[in-house]
């Protein structure tokens, strides 16, 4: 190979290297641009999904709050009904207690009256028996003394 051929070969290699470098630079630029587009697209997608998620969360939070409020009202109503029912039952028990006290007091008085009258009868019977015994003892004493 002569010098001219070498020069031509060198120019050919340089030209090919330059074209390869340009193609490489174009590819790098194209890849960077594609990457930037994908990053922007991913950001948009992420922002959309974040907004959707936030909206979904807000809706669910509002729904949960409404449900909680409804249940709180329902529970309060139920508690008021139960409390009123308990008040009614307590009134009934109190009335029954008062009636029992009255009945017990009346029965106590009746029992005391019966006991008093029974004691009076027993006292009368004892007095009578004592008087009879005293009479009999006196009669016996007089008979013994007279003999």
Residue pairs with C-beta under 8 A, 6 or more apart in sequence:
1 9
